[in-house]
């Protein structure tokens, strides 16, 4: 179903706290009013405004990249973002990581009974603003209402054009390559966990679209080997996956890895490890050693990459792929993938 079917006068009187009810998922008047007064109000564009069963897009001269993602976070609104912004950023960032420029998104909203209309509209507005920031169009979508206690879940799909000549992949990684992180670790995870635990601090989510930093990297003539956004499982899991795929080992320098002071204090108190904490506006890249300084300069020239650092190198000194960290005390520890839950889930 496309946004366009499915509020009889379900917005209520002035001052009422209007909530989602099962009728909003009936496909009738209530659904139609919901679509027109919330979704179409903020997502309007020529494709979506057709209100057809599918969005009919123009033929592309470029190879396509397609991704899909589902977004579950509690609380759904938090400092620095909300589930709507998260849905857009998470999807467009997945496309950027394979060298594709995002173009179009779909969005499916699964709403629980009791979700306040004011909250829904705030999230839809935020999603619209994030889409404009990422320069993508939300061209079609769907709504469903289920029994529950006011929760919200969003599923997205994203379509991008592979306009760049860069060939990204783990197989091109070799000994001597440099590892770069685009900024400080752990902000998103620490923010969400702080909200859940009612811990007062000024930590905000880093949720952001990564195109402003990734696009100039892809347009450069630099030898970029691979890009990955550092989300669930954290940097440790991402690097281990790459090391295994490329059959290489990696050596990181703990003192080079940026962590904001307040996030570090938060981790110290709760016994958390920033290597395993999720981020929603950070990426890592592996580049040829000869191009590391220029690649770092490109990333640091953008707002989202101001705190970027070169954090380690690739080597082939071990009989099996491992990721190791040279500690502040001069020792060395192995970091593996995240097993089980490990940390409270935050997305």
VMD Tcl script that draws the C-alpha trace (Angstrom):
set ca {
  {0.00 0.00 0.00}
  {1.24 3.48 -0.88}
  {0.77 6.54 1.32}
  {-2.61 7.69 0.09}
  {-5.18 5.37 1.56}
  {-5.91 5.50 5.00}
  {-8.18 10.32 10.16}
  {-12.03 10.63 9.86}
  {-12.18 13.47 12.28}
  {-9.76 11.62 14.52}
  {-7.52 14.53 15.30}
  {-9.91 15.53 18.08}
  {-10.67 18.91 19.56}
  {-8.14 21.61 20.32}
  {-6.16 20.67 23.43}
  {-6.91 16.95 23.13}
  {-3.99 14.53 23.10}
  {-4.97 12.65 19.96}
  {-3.64 9.12 19.62}
  {-3.41 6.48 16.96}
  {-6.30 4.00 17.04}
  {-6.98 0.86 15.03}
  {-9.22 2.83 12.66}
  {-6.15 4.64 11.35}
  {-5.07 1.35 9.79}
  {-8.44 0.48 8.27}
  {-7.80 1.93 4.82}
  {-10.83 4.19 5.16}
  {-11.41 7.81 6.06}
  {-9.20 7.71 9.15}
  {-6.29 6.39 7.13}
  {-6.83 8.95 4.39}
  {-6.80 11.81 6.88}
  {-3.67 10.41 8.53}
  {-1.90 10.28 5.18}
  {-2.98 13.74 4.04}
  {-2.53 15.55 7.34}
  {0.77 14.01 8.40}
  {2.68 12.01 5.80}
  {1.82 13.85 2.60}
  {2.13 17.16 4.45}
  {5.84 16.54 5.05}
  {6.87 14.04 2.37}
  {5.15 15.68 -0.63}
  {7.00 15.32 -3.95}
  {5.91 14.55 -7.54}
  {6.38 10.79 -7.13}
  {4.59 10.40 -3.82}
  {1.82 12.85 -4.74}
  {0.62 10.47 -7.45}
  {-0.69 8.26 -4.61}
  {-0.29 5.18 -6.77}
  {0.44 1.65 -5.67}
  {4.09 2.08 -6.67}
  {6.44 4.95 -7.42}
  {7.42 4.93 -11.09}
  {10.99 6.22 -11.42}
  {13.05 7.33 -14.41}
  {15.54 4.98 -16.02}
  {19.06 5.43 -14.69}
  {22.25 5.50 -16.71}
  {24.15 4.24 -13.64}
  {24.32 0.83 -11.96}
  {21.91 0.62 -9.03}
  {22.40 -0.17 -5.35}
  {19.46 -1.25 -3.20}
  {19.30 -1.59 0.57}
  {16.66 -2.14 3.22}
  {16.62 -1.57 6.97}
  {14.25 -1.75 9.93}
  {14.47 0.73 12.79}
  {13.62 -0.09 16.40}
  {14.85 2.23 19.13}
  {13.72 3.14 22.63}
  {13.10 5.90 23.41}
  {11.92 6.94 19.95}
  {12.93 10.57 20.60}
  {16.27 11.39 22.18}
  {18.87 14.21 22.24}
  {20.26 14.68 18.75}
  {17.63 12.69 16.92}
  {14.66 10.34 16.82}
  {13.55 7.20 15.02}
  {12.62 9.19 11.89}
  {16.03 10.80 11.50}
  {17.62 7.45 12.33}
  {15.64 5.72 9.59}
  {16.78 8.15 6.90}
  {20.40 8.37 8.01}
  {20.79 4.64 8.51}
  {19.49 3.89 5.03}
  {21.38 6.54 3.06}
  {24.58 5.70 4.92}
  {24.30 2.05 3.90}
  {24.19 3.19 0.28}
  {27.16 5.52 0.65}
  {29.22 2.69 2.12}
  {29.04 0.76 -1.17}
  {29.87 3.83 -3.23}
  {26.29 4.67 -4.24}
  {24.76 8.15 -4.14}
  {21.32 7.84 -2.47}
  {18.34 8.94 -4.57}
  {15.05 7.48 -3.30}
  {13.63 6.02 -0.10}
  {10.52 4.07 0.78}
  {9.10 4.15 4.28}
  {6.81 1.76 6.10}
  {5.37 2.88 9.46}
  {4.17 0.26 11.93}
  {2.34 2.17 14.66}
  {1.02 0.79 17.91}
  {-2.35 1.90 19.25}
  {-1.88 4.77 21.67}
  {0.94 6.50 19.80}
  {0.32 10.21 20.23}
  {-0.38 12.03 16.98}
  {1.83 14.92 18.09}
  {4.74 12.52 18.53}
  {4.11 10.90 15.15}
  {4.00 14.27 13.40}
  {7.22 15.37 15.09}
  {8.97 12.23 13.88}
  {7.60 12.52 10.34}
  {8.72 16.16 10.21}
  {12.17 15.15 11.45}
  {12.32 12.42 8.82}
  {11.44 14.94 6.12}
  {14.18 17.30 7.30}
  {16.73 14.48 7.34}
  {15.73 13.47 3.80}
  {16.26 17.04 2.59}
  {19.65 17.14 4.31}
  {20.59 13.87 2.61}
  {19.17 15.08 -0.74}
  {16.82 12.10 -1.18}
  {13.11 11.77 -1.88}
  {10.72 9.56 0.07}
  {8.67 8.37 -2.90}
  {6.32 5.74 -1.51}
  {5.36 4.14 1.78}
  {2.93 2.20 3.87}
  {1.16 2.43 7.23}
  {0.00 -0.29 9.58}
  {-1.60 -0.07 13.04}
  {-1.18 -2.89 15.53}
  {-2.18 -3.43 19.14}
  {0.32 -2.14 21.64}
  {1.33 0.67 23.96}
  {2.17 3.57 21.68}
  {5.32 2.25 20.04}
  {6.57 2.98 16.54}
  {8.74 1.01 14.12}
  {9.92 2.15 10.69}
  {11.09 0.06 7.77}
  {12.90 1.69 4.88}
  {14.37 0.77 1.54}
  {16.87 2.93 -0.28}
  {17.88 3.14 -3.94}
  {21.15 4.73 -5.02}
  {23.17 5.30 -8.18}
  {26.74 4.06 -8.37}
  {28.17 7.12 -10.10}
  {31.74 6.76 -8.90}
  {34.66 4.86 -10.37}
  {35.97 3.69 -6.99}
  {35.88 -0.10 -6.62}
  {35.28 -0.84 -2.97}
  {35.76 -4.21 -1.32}
  {37.75 -6.14 1.25}
  {39.65 -8.14 -1.36}
  {41.68 -5.06 -2.37}
  {43.05 -4.53 1.17}
  {46.75 -5.26 1.66}
  {49.47 -4.95 4.29}
  {50.47 -1.35 4.95}
  {47.04 0.17 4.28}
  {45.85 2.76 6.80}
  {42.65 2.72 8.86}
  {40.76 5.99 9.40}
  {37.78 6.69 11.66}
  {35.63 9.74 10.87}
  {35.06 10.81 14.49}
  {34.53 9.97 18.14}
  {33.07 6.61 19.12}
  {30.09 5.76 21.28}
  {27.97 8.95 21.29}
  {24.77 7.40 19.94}
  {24.93 4.37 22.21}
  {25.77 6.45 25.28}
  {22.94 8.88 24.48}
  {20.27 6.18 24.15}
  {21.45 4.32 27.23}
  {21.53 7.57 29.24}
  {17.91 8.24 28.33}
  {16.83 4.72 29.28}
  {18.60 4.90 32.62}
  {17.51 8.51 33.34}
  {21.14 9.59 33.64}
  {21.48 13.34 33.17}
  {24.30 14.46 30.91}
  {24.82 16.47 27.71}
  {25.63 13.51 25.43}
  {23.80 13.67 22.10}
  {23.42 11.09 19.36}
  {25.79 11.47 16.42}
  {23.01 10.46 13.98}
  {23.79 12.10 10.62}
  {23.96 11.39 6.88}
  {27.55 10.71 5.84}
  {27.42 11.94 2.25}
  {29.19 15.25 2.88}
  {32.37 13.39 3.78}
  {32.02 10.25 1.66}
  {31.13 11.96 -1.63}
  {34.39 13.94 -1.94}
  {36.34 10.81 -1.00}
  {34.69 8.89 -3.82}
  {35.24 11.75 -6.27}
  {38.95 11.89 -5.47}
  {41.58 9.84 -7.24}
  {42.66 8.33 -3.95}
  {42.94 4.59 -3.51}
  {40.02 3.98 -1.13}
  {39.77 0.27 -0.34}
  {36.60 -0.04 1.72}
  {34.01 2.03 3.63}
  {31.86 0.85 6.53}
  {29.52 2.71 8.88}
  {30.19 1.85 12.50}
  {26.75 0.86 13.79}
  {25.66 -2.20 15.82}
  {28.57 -4.18 17.21}
  {30.82 -1.13 17.04}
  {34.23 -0.63 15.50}
  {35.59 -3.92 16.86}
  {32.96 -6.00 15.08}
  {33.27 -4.07 11.80}
  {37.06 -4.42 11.68}
  {36.94 -8.12 12.54}
  {34.46 -8.77 9.74}
  {36.71 -6.95 7.27}
  {39.86 -8.68 8.52}
  {38.26 -12.09 8.07}
  {36.95 -11.24 4.61}
  {40.30 -9.83 3.45}
  {42.35 -12.44 5.34}
  {44.54 -9.80 6.99}
  {45.27 -8.63 10.51}
  {45.01 -5.10 11.88}
  {46.91 -3.16 14.50}
  {45.16 -0.20 16.18}
  {46.60 2.46 18.46}
  {44.35 3.06 21.46}
  {45.59 6.62 22.07}
  {44.70 7.58 18.48}
  {41.05 6.52 18.76}
  {38.81 9.51 19.57}
  {36.24 9.26 22.37}
  {34.57 12.39 23.75}
  {35.46 13.02 27.44}
  {31.85 12.79 28.65}
  {31.31 9.55 26.74}
  {34.54 8.16 28.17}
  {33.42 9.03 31.71}
  {30.04 7.42 31.04}
  {31.76 4.25 29.81}
  {34.13 4.17 32.79}
  {31.23 4.37 35.24}
  {29.20 1.61 33.57}
  {32.09 -0.57 32.44}
  {31.36 -0.12 28.73}
  {33.90 -0.40 25.92}
  {33.65 2.23 23.13}
  {35.05 -0.35 20.68}
  {31.71 -2.21 20.88}
  {29.33 0.76 21.06}
  {27.03 1.69 18.19}
  {27.27 4.94 16.26}
  {24.89 6.41 13.69}
  {27.02 9.13 12.13}
  {30.50 7.63 11.91}
  {32.30 5.57 9.30}
  {35.68 3.95 8.94}
  {37.68 3.61 5.77}
  {40.80 1.75 4.78}
  {43.02 3.56 2.28}
  {46.36 3.01 0.63}
  {49.12 4.21 2.95}
  {50.32 6.74 0.35}
  {46.87 8.40 0.35}
  {46.14 8.43 4.09}
  {46.99 12.09 4.79}
  {44.98 13.40 1.83}
  {42.03 11.16 2.67}
  {42.15 12.33 6.29}
  {42.24 15.96 5.16}
  {39.14 15.46 2.99}
  {37.18 13.94 5.87}
  {38.36 16.54 8.41}
  {37.30 19.38 6.10}
  {33.63 18.43 6.69}
  {31.53 19.13 9.77}
  {30.87 15.45 10.48}
  {34.55 14.59 10.11}
  {36.21 17.32 12.15}
  {37.47 14.79 14.70}
  {38.67 12.17 12.19}
  {41.85 10.25 12.99}
  {44.22 7.69 11.48}
  {43.90 4.90 14.04}
  {45.92 1.97 12.75}
  {47.29 -0.12 9.92}
  {46.74 -3.42 8.13}
  {49.38 -6.13 8.42}
  {49.86 -9.78 7.50}
  {52.06 -10.80 10.41}
  {49.70 -13.37 11.90}
  {48.66 -16.83 10.79}
  {45.00 -15.93 11.14}
  {43.03 -12.66 10.86}
  {43.02 -10.77 14.14}
  {42.44 -7.20 15.27}
  {44.80 -6.03 18.00}
  {45.12 -2.79 19.94}
  {48.30 -1.28 21.30}
  {47.14 -0.02 24.69}
  {47.96 3.22 26.48}
  {50.31 1.30 28.78}
  {52.25 -0.19 25.87}
  {50.63 -3.60 26.05}
  {48.62 -5.34 23.39}
  {45.15 -6.83 23.48}
  {43.05 -8.68 20.95}
  {39.55 -7.37 20.26}
  {37.06 -9.82 18.81}
  {33.54 -9.46 17.44}
  {30.68 -8.75 19.82}
  {29.14 -12.02 20.98}
  {25.55 -12.27 22.19}
  {23.92 -9.12 23.47}
  {26.97 -7.86 25.34}
  {25.46 -4.43 25.77}
  {21.84 -3.26 26.00}
  {20.49 -3.06 22.44}
  {19.90 0.49 21.27}
  {18.51 0.13 17.74}
}
mol new
graphics top color blue
foreach p $ca { graphics top sphere $p radius 0.5 }
foreach p [lrange $ca 0 end-1] q [lrange $ca 1 end] { graphics top cylinder $p $q radius 0.2 }
display resetview
